[in-house]
Amino acid sequence: MKSHFSIVVWMMVVSVFMKMAVYAANLQFTGYEKIYFFGNLFVMMVGIFFGIRLFKSIVEGKTTFLADIKTGMKVAGMYAVLMSLFVYAYYTYIDPTYFDLKLADQLKLAEGAGITGKDLQLRKETGAFVLSPYFQSTVTLILYILLGVFYSSIITFFVRKVRRES
């Protein structure tokens, strides 16, 4: 891979393929949906590693710990923005009934637990806000950036340890 952007493009290809495979097999409401979630975490780790590795191959001499973390964050940041856009587009255009079905299931569970009246209406309003494409894409962006900082720090630490850099 020749640039950090090409790494992010390949990360997106894998992530979109995983999500669309779950959707095409109609497994959105099963345990297989977790494959997409944990798969994306793995894709992010691998992408950050390749981004740091590319940076170290381009720069001659030793790099600083902070420069390596920033490089990993560059990959994670681009991936977070693009994944956020994909999440919004997916739940708005590809699978728009997903959140409606999730909310209906949650309300059915609440009714089964004996919640009625004003409390049930409050749960419906809150659920409609939380289970929306906009909210989910925002949460995706924030969490992927936070995970990017964490993974970038950890991977930088281990890469420097293996290469015996201080």
N, C-alpha and C positions, 0 to 999 in steps of 0.2 A: 504494500500500500504506500502510495506516494505522498499522501497528505493526511492531516487529521480529519479533514472533511470526508475523505474517502472511507476512513474508518467508521465514521458516524453513519455514512450512507449504508455500509454493510451491516452495521448494527440495526439500523431501521429495517432493512430488508428482512433480516432474521426475525425481528420482533413482529413486524406486520404479518409475515408468513405464519408465525405461531398463532397470532390472534385470529387470523382468517381461517386457519385450519380448525381451530376450536369452533368458530362460527359455522363453517361449512359442514362440520360433523354434528352440528346442533348439540354441542356439549357445554353451552354457556352456564347451565344451572347444575352442573355436576362437579365432582371433584377434579375433573380434568381442567377446569378453568384455572386451577392453581398452577398448572404447568406453565401457563402464560405468565403469571405473576413471578414465579421463581425463575423461569427462563429468562425474563427480562433482567432480573438481578444478575444472573450469570452473564448475560450478554453485556451488561454494563461493566462488570468486572473485567471481562476479556477485552473490551474496547478500551478501557482505561489503561490496562497493561500494554496493549499494542500502541496506544498513543504515547505513553512514557518511553517505550522501547524505540519508537520512531524518533522521538525527540533526542534520545541519547545517541542514536546513530547519526543524526544530522549535526549535532553540536560536537565540536572537537574539544577534547579535554573533559575535565570533570564538571558536573553540573551541581548546583546547590539543591538542597532538600526542598526549599520553597519553589524553585523553578520547576522541579519535577512535579510537585503537587499542582502548581498552576497549569502545567501541561495536561495532567490528568483531568483537572477541572474544566479545561477547554473542551475536551472530548465529552465529558459528562454534561456540561452546560448545553452544548449543541444538541446532544441526544435528548436532554430533558425538554428543551423547547420543541423539538420535532415530535417527540412522543406526546407531549401535551396537545399539540395540534392534531395529531392522529387520533388521540382519545376523543377529543371534541368531535372531529369529523365522523369517527366510527359510531359514537352513540347518537349523533344527530342524523346521519344519513344512512348508514349501513344497518344498524340494529336499533332503531328508535323505540321499539317496544320493550327493550331490556329493562329499563328502570321502572316502567309501569308495572311490569310483571313482578319485579323485586319488591316494589312498594305494596302491591296487592298481597304478596306472601307475608310481608311484615305486618300488615294490618290484620290479616287473618290470624296470625300468631297472637297479636295483641288482643283481638276479640276472644280468642280461645283462652287467654289468660284472665279474662273477665274485665278488661278495660273497655269502657263505654263512654258515650257522651263527649264532654269537653276534652277529656284526656285523649280520647281516640282521635278527635279532630286535630288536636295539637300535634299528635304523632304523625298524622297524615300531612299536615303543613310542613313540619320539619323534614319528614321523609321526602316530600316533593322537592324541597330545597336541596337537601344533601344528595339525593339521587337524581341529579340533573347533569347533563353533559358539561355545562360551564363549571360547576362546582368540582366535578371529578377531574376535569382537565387542569384546573387550578391546583388541586391537591396533588395530582401527578407531577406537575411542574415543581412544586415546593419539595415534595418528598424525593424526587429524583435528584434535585440539586443537593439536598442534605445528604443523601446516600452517596452522591458523587464526591462530596468533600470527604466523607468517611472512607470510602473505598480508595480514593486517590491517596489519602494519607497512609492507609495500611499497605497498599500495593507499592507506593514509593518506598516505604520503610523496608519491605521485603526485597524489593529490587536492589536497593542500595546495600542491604545486608548480604545478598548473594554476590553482588559485584564487589563486595568489600570496600565500599565507599563510605566515608564518614559523614 
